[in-house]
Amino acid sequence: MSDEPLAPSRRDARRLTAREIFAEDLALDAESAGHVVSRLRPGVVSPNKVTITGQDGRLFVADGASRWEQQFRGDLKIPDAWFESWTRVLGARATIAAALGVTLWNLVIPEKQAVLPEMRWPAGDVSGAERPLMQLIPRLGPEVNLLYAADALIARKHDLAVFFRHNSHWTATGCCLAMEALAERLGLQVDWDDIRFSYRVRDVAHDLTVHLFDPAPEEAVGLLEAREAPFFASAGPEPGRNTGASFGLRNPDAPDPRRVMIFGDSYAHDMGVAFALGELFAEVIMVWSKSIDWAQVQAREAQVVVWESAERFLATVAES
């Protein structure tokens, strides 16, 4: 029997730099291009109207409860009250954060159509220029600190795999690109090439595939994960619902000693935001919430607050 150590499995957790993750995700994306789901022709809509197929077997959120593609095409009349409410909420957040001495950034994650419109509408006849967020941004002052992560992904979409082909979410690559942009705004002084992230390949059925196949076929995907087990984790107060779920991460080797609280959705909870920030900050606490709970911010003595939302969920205005 050989005394040589076993080579690490592709599905073991690995500590990789962003550049190494980029290469892994490109290889996985190439595999996904040959997956059975990628054989679907463009324009196939799931029975529940949630999923629609685009070019090269890519799946997109169609309409569903958020009426996302109607939002994107500018087909919906957006009431003035929506703009006024978001302007008020974001302004109030900036005021409260300043009063508490807390650094606040509002992070909006673009939908796939905003980054890859040519893969949904190859004729180029749908730009998304009239979607709600594009109308809201010009109404906001710089003090609200809103980061729309589309630019970071668009800049690298031609040479990197920034979104999964069959999922509504970004890849670990997309997350790393957006977190680099956020880290810059949070004032981190760090060499990004020195940061390593915990990354693991898993077999999963994608969230958009499940609306077209029963059972949905699995495929290999690379995901970020926590470097260590959370120092606390709790489910939400209502069984079967994510709202209120929370966990905390600690990193004594982090380049930044600050404590961060994140209020957000699946992008923060499952799809990398909290895990990536956990490599950069000494403590990260994630709460699945549409709003910011300032009482928790004070109780946890957070120095940084990040509010995160997928773009399509902005249709519902946060309470705080």
C-alpha positions as CSV (number, residue, x, y, z in Angstrom):
1,M,0.0,0.0,0.0
2,S,1.3,3.4,-0.9
3,D,2.2,5.9,1.8
4,E,1.4,8.8,-0.5
5,P,-1.4,11.0,0.9
6,L,-4.7,10.9,-0.9
7,A,-5.2,13.8,-3.3
8,P,-7.9,16.1,-2.1
9,S,-11.3,15.5,-3.6
10,R,-12.9,18.1,-5.8
11,R,-15.8,18.0,-3.3
12,D,-13.7,18.7,-0.2
13,A,-13.7,22.2,1.2
14,R,-10.8,24.1,-0.2
15,R,-9.2,27.5,0.7
16,L,-8.9,29.3,-2.6
17,T,-8.1,32.8,-3.8
18,A,-10.6,34.7,-5.9
19,R,-8.5,33.9,-9.0
20,E,-8.6,30.2,-8.3
21,I,-12.3,30.4,-7.8
22,F,-12.7,32.1,-11.1
23,A,-10.9,29.2,-12.8
24,E,-13.0,26.6,-10.9
25,D,-16.3,28.3,-11.8
26,L,-15.3,28.5,-15.5
27,A,-14.7,24.8,-15.6
28,L,-18.0,24.1,-13.9
29,D,-19.8,26.4,-16.3
30,A,-18.4,24.5,-19.2
31,E,-19.8,21.3,-17.7
32,S,-23.1,23.0,-17.2
33,A,-23.3,23.9,-20.9
34,G,-23.4,20.2,-21.7
35,H,-26.0,19.4,-19.0
36,V,-29.4,18.1,-20.1
37,V,-31.1,21.3,-18.9
38,S,-29.0,23.3,-21.4
39,R,-30.7,21.5,-24.2
40,L,-34.0,23.4,-23.7
41,R,-34.9,25.7,-26.5
42,P,-35.3,29.4,-25.8
43,G,-38.7,30.6,-24.7
44,V,-39.8,27.6,-22.7
45,V,-41.8,28.8,-19.7
46,S,-42.5,26.7,-16.6
47,P,-46.1,26.0,-15.8
48,N,-46.1,28.3,-12.8
49,K,-44.5,31.2,-14.9
50,V,-41.5,31.4,-12.6
51,T,-38.8,30.2,-15.1
52,I,-38.1,31.0,-18.7
53,T,-35.3,29.7,-20.9
54,G,-32.9,32.0,-22.8
55,Q,-30.0,31.4,-25.1
56,D,-27.5,28.6,-24.7
57,G,-29.7,26.8,-22.2
58,R,-29.6,29.6,-19.6
59,L,-32.6,29.9,-17.3
60,F,-34.0,33.2,-16.0
61,V,-36.6,34.3,-13.5
62,A,-39.7,35.1,-15.6
63,D,-42.5,36.8,-13.7
64,G,-44.0,34.8,-10.8
65,A,-44.9,36.7,-7.7
66,S,-42.5,39.6,-8.3
67,R,-43.5,40.1,-11.9
68,W,-39.8,40.5,-12.5
69,E,-39.7,40.6,-16.3
70,Q,-42.6,43.0,-16.4
71,Q,-40.5,45.2,-14.0
72,F,-37.5,44.8,-16.3
73,R,-39.2,45.7,-19.5
74,G,-40.9,48.8,-17.9
75,D,-44.4,47.3,-18.5
76,L,-45.5,48.2,-15.0
77,K,-46.6,51.6,-13.9
78,I,-44.6,52.4,-10.8
79,P,-46.6,54.6,-8.5
80,D,-45.0,57.8,-7.1
81,A,-45.6,56.4,-3.6
82,W,-43.1,53.6,-4.3
83,F,-40.3,56.1,-5.1
84,E,-41.3,58.3,-2.2
85,S,-41.3,55.4,0.2
86,W,-37.9,54.0,-0.8
87,T,-36.4,57.5,-0.8
88,R,-37.7,58.0,2.7
89,V,-36.5,54.6,4.0
90,L,-33.0,55.0,2.6
91,G,-32.7,58.5,3.8
92,A,-33.9,57.5,7.3
93,R,-31.3,54.7,7.4
94,A,-28.5,57.2,6.5
95,T,-29.6,59.5,9.3
96,I,-29.8,56.8,11.9
97,A,-26.5,55.3,10.9
98,A,-24.8,58.7,11.1
99,A,-26.3,59.3,14.6
100,L,-25.1,55.9,15.8
101,G,-21.6,56.3,14.3
102,V,-22.2,53.2,12.1
103,T,-20.9,52.7,8.6
104,L,-23.9,51.7,6.4
105,W,-24.1,50.4,2.8
106,N,-27.2,49.3,0.9
107,L,-26.2,46.5,-1.5
108,V,-28.6,45.6,-4.4
109,I,-27.8,42.4,-6.3
110,P,-28.8,42.6,-10.0
111,E,-31.0,39.9,-11.6
112,K,-29.5,37.9,-14.4
113,Q,-31.3,39.8,-17.1
114,A,-29.6,43.0,-15.9
115,V,-26.1,41.5,-16.5
116,L,-26.8,39.1,-19.4
117,P,-29.6,40.7,-21.3
118,E,-28.2,39.4,-24.6
119,M,-28.8,35.8,-23.3
120,R,-32.5,36.5,-22.8
121,W,-33.2,38.9,-25.6
122,P,-30.5,38.4,-28.3
123,A,-32.2,40.9,-30.7
124,G,-31.2,43.6,-28.2
125,D,-34.7,45.1,-28.1
126,V,-35.0,45.0,-24.3
127,S,-32.6,47.2,-22.3
128,G,-34.2,47.3,-18.9
129,A,-33.6,51.0,-18.7
130,E,-37.1,51.7,-17.4
131,R,-37.0,49.2,-14.6
132,P,-37.9,50.5,-11.2
133,L,-34.4,50.7,-9.7
134,M,-33.0,52.6,-12.7
135,Q,-35.7,55.2,-12.1
136,L,-35.1,55.3,-8.4
137,I,-31.3,55.7,-8.4
138,P,-31.3,59.2,-9.9
139,R,-33.6,60.4,-7.1
140,L,-31.2,59.4,-4.4
141,G,-28.5,61.5,-2.9
142,P,-24.9,60.1,-2.3
143,E,-25.5,60.0,1.4
144,V,-27.7,56.9,1.1
145,N,-24.7,54.8,0.2
146,L,-26.4,52.5,-2.4
147,L,-24.2,50.0,-4.2
148,Y,-25.8,48.4,-7.2
149,A,-23.5,45.4,-8.0
150,A,-24.3,45.2,-11.7
151,D,-21.3,47.1,-12.9
152,A,-18.8,44.7,-11.2
153,L,-20.4,41.7,-12.9
154,I,-20.9,43.3,-16.3
155,A,-17.3,44.2,-16.4
156,R,-16.2,40.6,-16.2
157,K,-19.1,38.7,-17.8
158,H,-17.3,38.0,-21.1
159,D,-14.4,36.2,-19.5
160,L,-15.8,34.8,-16.3
161,A,-18.9,32.8,-15.2
162,V,-20.7,35.4,-13.0
163,F,-24.1,33.7,-12.9
164,F,-25.1,30.0,-12.8
165,R,-26.7,28.9,-16.1
166,H,-29.7,27.2,-14.4
167,N,-30.0,29.2,-11.1
168,S,-31.3,32.7,-10.4
169,H,-28.2,33.4,-8.2
170,W,-24.7,34.5,-9.0
171,T,-21.7,32.1,-8.8
172,A,-19.0,32.3,-6.2
173,T,-17.1,34.3,-8.9
174,G,-19.9,36.9,-9.1
175,C,-20.0,37.1,-5.3
176,C,-16.2,37.7,-5.1
177,L,-16.4,40.5,-7.7
178,A,-19.3,42.2,-5.9
179,M,-17.6,41.8,-2.5
180,E,-14.4,43.4,-3.8
181,A,-16.5,46.5,-4.9
182,L,-18.2,46.5,-1.5
183,A,-14.9,46.1,0.4
184,E,-13.5,49.1,-1.3
185,R,-16.5,51.2,-0.2
186,L,-16.1,50.0,3.3
187,G,-12.6,51.3,3.4
188,L,-10.7,47.9,3.6
189,Q,-7.0,48.2,3.1
190,V,-6.3,44.7,1.8
191,D,-4.5,42.9,-1.0
192,W,-7.4,41.0,-2.6
193,D,-5.0,38.4,-4.0
194,D,-4.0,37.5,-0.4
195,I,-7.6,36.6,0.7
196,R,-8.6,33.0,0.6
197,F,-12.2,31.8,0.7
198,S,-13.7,28.5,1.7
199,Y,-15.1,26.9,-1.5
200,R,-16.7,23.5,-2.1
201,V,-18.2,21.7,-5.1
202,R,-21.6,20.2,-4.4
203,D,-24.3,18.4,-6.5
204,V,-27.5,20.4,-6.4
205,A,-30.8,20.8,-8.2
206,H,-30.9,24.5,-9.2
207,D,-33.7,26.8,-8.0
208,L,-34.9,27.5,-11.6
209,T,-34.5,23.9,-12.8
210,V,-37.0,22.6,-10.3
211,H,-39.8,24.5,-12.0
212,L,-39.2,22.7,-15.3
213,F,-38.3,19.1,-14.2
214,D,-39.8,16.7,-11.7
215,P,-37.6,15.4,-10.3
216,A,-35.0,18.1,-11.2
217,P,-31.6,16.8,-12.3
218,E,-28.6,17.8,-10.2
219,E,-25.4,19.3,-11.4
220,A,-22.0,20.2,-9.9
221,V,-21.7,23.7,-8.6
222,G,-19.1,25.6,-6.6
223,L,-20.3,27.5,-3.5
224,L,-18.7,29.6,-0.9
225,E,-19.1,28.5,2.7
226,A,-18.1,29.5,6.2
227,R,-14.5,29.0,7.1
228,E,-15.5,27.8,10.6
229,A,-18.8,26.7,12.2
230,P,-20.9,29.6,13.3
231,F,-20.6,30.7,16.9
232,F,-24.4,30.8,16.9
233,A,-27.2,30.0,14.6
234,S,-31.0,30.2,15.0
235,A,-34.0,29.5,12.8
236,G,-36.6,32.1,12.2
237,P,-39.6,32.4,14.6
238,E,-42.1,31.0,12.0
239,P,-41.6,27.3,11.0
240,G,-41.0,27.0,7.3
241,R,-40.0,30.6,6.8
242,N,-36.5,32.1,6.5
243,T,-37.4,35.5,7.9
244,G,-35.6,36.0,11.2
245,A,-33.0,33.3,10.7
246,S,-29.6,34.4,11.8
247,F,-26.0,33.2,12.4
248,G,-22.7,34.6,13.5
249,L,-19.2,34.1,12.2
250,R,-15.9,34.9,13.9
251,N,-12.4,35.2,12.3
252,P,-9.5,36.1,14.6
253,D,-7.2,36.4,11.5
254,A,-9.4,38.8,9.6
255,P,-7.6,41.9,8.1
256,D,-10.3,44.2,9.5
257,P,-11.3,44.1,13.2
258,R,-14.8,45.5,12.8
259,R,-18.0,43.8,13.6
260,V,-20.5,43.7,10.7
261,M,-24.2,43.1,10.7
262,I,-25.9,42.0,7.5
263,F,-29.6,42.2,6.9
264,G,-30.6,40.4,3.7
265,D,-32.0,37.5,1.8
266,S,-30.6,34.3,0.3
267,Y,-27.7,36.1,-1.3
268,A,-26.4,37.0,2.1
269,H,-27.5,33.8,3.9
270,D,-26.6,31.0,1.5
271,M,-25.0,32.5,-1.6
272,G,-21.8,34.0,-0.3
273,V,-22.1,37.5,1.0
274,A,-21.8,36.6,4.7
275,F,-19.2,34.0,4.0
276,A,-17.0,36.3,1.9
277,L,-17.3,39.1,4.4
278,G,-16.4,36.6,7.1
279,E,-13.0,36.3,5.5
280,L,-12.5,40.1,5.8
281,F,-14.0,41.1,9.1
282,A,-13.4,39.9,12.7
283,E,-17.1,39.2,13.2
284,V,-20.1,38.9,10.9
285,I,-23.7,38.5,12.0
286,M,-26.3,37.7,9.3
287,V,-30.0,38.2,9.8
288,W,-32.5,37.2,7.2
289,S,-34.7,40.3,7.1
290,K,-36.2,42.8,4.6
291,S,-35.5,45.7,7.1
292,I,-32.7,46.8,9.3
293,D,-33.3,46.2,13.0
294,W,-31.5,49.1,14.6
295,A,-32.1,47.7,18.1
296,Q,-30.1,44.6,17.2
297,V,-27.4,46.8,15.6
298,Q,-27.0,48.6,18.9
299,A,-27.2,45.5,21.1
300,R,-24.5,43.8,19.0
301,E,-22.4,47.0,18.9
302,A,-21.9,46.6,15.2
303,Q,-19.6,49.1,13.5
304,V,-20.7,48.3,10.0
305,V,-24.2,47.5,8.7
306,V,-24.8,46.0,5.2
307,W,-28.4,45.8,4.0
308,E,-28.7,43.4,1.0
309,S,-31.5,42.7,-1.4
310,A,-32.0,41.0,-4.7
311,E,-33.2,43.6,-7.2
312,R,-36.6,42.0,-7.9
313,F,-37.5,42.1,-4.3
314,L,-37.4,45.9,-4.2
315,A,-41.0,45.8,-5.4
316,T,-41.9,45.6,-1.7
317,V,-40.6,48.5,0.3
318,A,-38.8,47.8,3.5
319,E,-40.1,49.1,6.8
320,S,-36.8,50.4,8.0
